[in-house]
Amino acid sequence: MTMPNQPDPRIQPPTQQYSPQPTGWQQSGGFAPAPQPKKKKKWPWIVGAFVALVVIVSVSSGGDNEPTGAADPAPSAPQADTPVGAAPEVESPTAAEEAAASMNTPVRDGKFEFVVTGVEAGLTSLGDNPFLAEEAQGQFVIVTMTVSNISDAPKGLSPSDQKLLDEQGRTFSPDTAAALNLDSDVTFWDEINPGNTVTMPLVFDMPVGAVPTAVELHDSMFSGGVTVSLR
């Protein structure tokens, strides 16, 4: 029989598990595991090694190149010996005249074909009309020609675009006022239709004694021109 206020021996009290709590010095790291060392990054070393390798290769290859010297000049061809005191060869005026076309031969410049048919020199005056007659300062030289339009369109022709040359290489322009006394299809300027042919005498006032050697004929003021010998 159990006495009042006495524990029942049959009832065992629960057993408590003792779990020691970490002390303050343990919490502060007394027995904490040592920190692992940080791994160093490898890529800076790899980049540095690559740069060093490039520098070494550049220095090695640059040392092998030798500066290139200037190329030796090609040997010049031996020049023909010129006799001492010999005068240099000069092209004679006749050679240039031979290159020019001759009279009564068709020549072309631009859209026109010219044929010089005659030359008359030594005239002191032209014309019987007192209002049109002209006196030469020196002598009048008349160069007569035919001009054909060889293009497919009308083309203007002017006597003022033509020139006369003498034996001294001087150039003379036409005297259009004196040309009014001549029978001419083109006195000042005229438009020639395609396929048509006109007669055009040119009058030049030259010094007395000057010899006309060639006439320079032009399609227009700015054309290249063609030369016809008058000899």
C-alpha positions in Angstrom: 0.0 0.0 0.0 1.4 3.3 -1.1 1.6 6.0 1.3 0.1 9.3 0.5 2.5 11.9 -1.1 5.0 9.2 -1.9 6.2 8.5 -5.4 5.2 5.4 -7.0 8.3 3.2 -7.5 6.8 1.7 -10.6 6.8 5.0 -12.4 10.3 5.9 -13.6 11.1 9.6 -14.2 12.2 10.4 -17.8 15.9 10.4 -18.3 17.4 13.8 -19.6 20.2 13.7 -22.1 23.0 16.0 -21.2 24.2 18.0 -24.1 27.1 20.2 -23.2 26.8 23.7 -24.6 29.8 25.3 -26.3 31.5 27.7 -24.0 32.3 31.3 -25.1 35.9 30.6 -26.0 34.8 27.6 -28.2 32.3 29.9 -29.9 35.0 32.4 -30.5 37.0 29.9 -32.5 38.9 27.9 -29.9 38.1 24.5 -31.6 36.7 25.9 -34.8 38.2 24.3 -38.0 41.0 26.3 -39.6 40.0 28.4 -42.6 40.8 27.0 -46.0 43.4 29.0 -48.0 41.9 30.9 -50.9 42.8 29.6 -54.4 44.8 32.1 -56.4 43.5 32.9 -59.9 45.7 31.5 -62.7 44.6 33.6 -65.7 46.9 36.6 -64.9 49.9 34.3 -65.0 48.7 32.8 -68.3 48.2 36.2 -69.9 51.6 37.4 -68.7 53.4 34.3 -70.0 51.7 34.7 -73.4 52.8 38.4 -73.6 56.3 37.5 -72.7 56.3 34.8 -75.4 55.2 37.3 -78.0 57.9 39.7 -77.0 60.6 37.1 -77.2 59.4 35.9 -80.7 59.3 39.5 -82.0 62.8 40.3 -80.8 64.1 37.0 -82.2 62.6 37.5 -85.6 63.5 41.2 -85.8 67.1 40.5 -85.2 67.4 38.2 -88.2 66.2 40.9 -90.6 69.0 42.9 -92.1 68.3 46.4 -93.5 67.9 46.3 -97.2 70.2 48.6 -99.1 69.3 50.6 -102.2 69.2 48.6 -105.3 72.2 48.9 -107.5 71.4 51.2 -110.5 71.1 49.5 -113.8 74.1 50.0 -116.0 73.4 52.7 -118.5 73.7 52.0 -122.1 76.9 53.2 -123.6 76.4 56.4 -125.6 77.7 56.8 -129.0 80.8 58.9 -129.2 80.2 62.4 -130.6 83.1 63.8 -132.5 84.7 66.8 -130.8 83.5 70.0 -132.4 80.7 68.4 -134.4 77.6 70.5 -134.6 74.3 68.9 -133.3 71.9 67.8 -135.9 69.0 70.2 -136.3 65.8 69.4 -138.2 65.7 71.5 -141.3 62.6 73.5 -142.2 62.1 71.4 -145.3 61.4 68.3 -143.2 58.5 70.0 -141.4 57.2 71.2 -144.8 57.3 67.7 -146.2 55.1 66.6 -143.3 52.4 69.1 -144.3 49.9 68.3 -147.0 50.3 69.8 -150.4 47.9 71.9 -152.5 45.1 70.3 -154.4 45.0 67.5 -151.8 41.9 67.0 -149.5 42.7 67.5 -145.8 40.3 67.4 -142.9 39.9 69.1 -139.6 36.8 68.5 -137.5 33.7 68.5 -139.7 35.2 70.1 -142.8 37.3 68.9 -145.7 39.6 71.6 -147.3 41.3 71.6 -150.7 43.6 74.5 -151.4 43.4 75.3 -155.1 45.5 78.5 -155.6 47.8 81.2 -154.2 48.3 84.7 -155.5 50.8 87.2 -154.0 52.1 90.7 -154.6 48.8 92.6 -154.8 48.8 96.2 -153.5 45.1 96.9 -153.6 41.8 95.1 -154.0 38.4 96.3 -155.4 37.0 98.8 -157.9 34.2 100.1 -155.6 35.5 103.2 -153.9 33.5 102.3 -150.8 34.9 98.8 -150.5 38.4 99.1 -152.1 41.3 98.3 -149.8 44.9 99.3 -150.0 47.5 96.8 -148.6 49.8 97.9 -145.8 52.4 95.6 -147.5 51.1 93.2 -150.1 47.9 91.2 -150.4 48.2 87.4 -150.6 45.1 85.5 -151.7 44.7 81.8 -150.8 41.7 80.1 -152.5 40.2 76.9 -151.3 37.0 74.8 -151.4 35.4 73.6 -148.1 33.0 70.7 -147.7 30.8 69.8 -144.8 31.5 66.1 -144.2 29.2 65.8 -141.1 25.5 65.0 -140.7 24.5 68.5 -139.4 24.9 72.1 -140.4 28.2 73.6 -139.4 29.4 77.2 -139.2 32.5 78.3 -141.1 34.6 81.4 -140.5 37.5 82.8 -142.5 38.9 84.4 -139.3 39.7 81.0 -137.9 42.4 80.4 -140.6 46.1 81.4 -140.5 48.9 82.0 -142.9 52.6 81.3 -142.2 55.7 82.7 -143.9 59.3 81.5 -144.2 60.2 83.1 -140.9 57.5 81.3 -139.0 55.3 84.4 -138.5 51.5 84.0 -138.4 49.0 86.2 -140.2 45.3 86.5 -139.8 42.8 87.1 -142.7 41.8 90.6 -143.8 38.0 90.2 -144.0 37.4 93.7 -145.1 39.6 93.3 -148.2 37.9 89.9 -148.9 34.6 91.8 -149.5 36.1 92.8 -152.9 36.3 89.1 -154.0 33.7 86.7 -155.3 33.3 84.5 -152.2 30.7 82.1 -150.8 31.9 82.9 -147.2 33.0 86.4 -146.5 32.6 86.7 -142.7 30.8 83.6 -141.4 28.3 81.2 -143.0 26.6 78.0 -142.0 27.3 75.1 -144.4 24.8 72.3 -144.6 25.9 68.7 -144.6 27.3 67.5 -148.0 27.6 71.1 -149.4 30.8 72.6 -150.8 31.7 76.3 -150.9 34.5 78.4 -152.3 36.3 80.5 -149.8 39.2 82.9 -150.8 41.3 84.2 -147.9 43.1 87.5 -148.1 46.2 88.2 -146.0 48.1 91.5 -145.7 51.8 90.6 -145.5 55.0 92.7 -145.6 56.5 93.2 -149.1 59.0 90.5 -149.8 57.5 88.0 -147.3 57.1 84.6 -148.8 53.9 82.6 -147.8 54.9 79.0 -147.1 51.8 77.3 -145.5 48.2 77.8 -144.5 46.8 76.4 -141.3 43.1 75.5 -141.7 40.6 75.1 -138.8 37.2 73.7 -138.3 36.7 76.2 -135.5 38.7 78.6 -133.4 39.5 75.8 -130.9 40.2 72.9 -133.3 43.6 71.4 -133.7 43.9 72.5 -137.4 45.7 71.0 -140.4 48.6 72.5 -142.3 48.8 72.7 -146.1 52.1 73.6 -147.8 52.0 76.4 -150.4 55.3 75.5 -152.1 
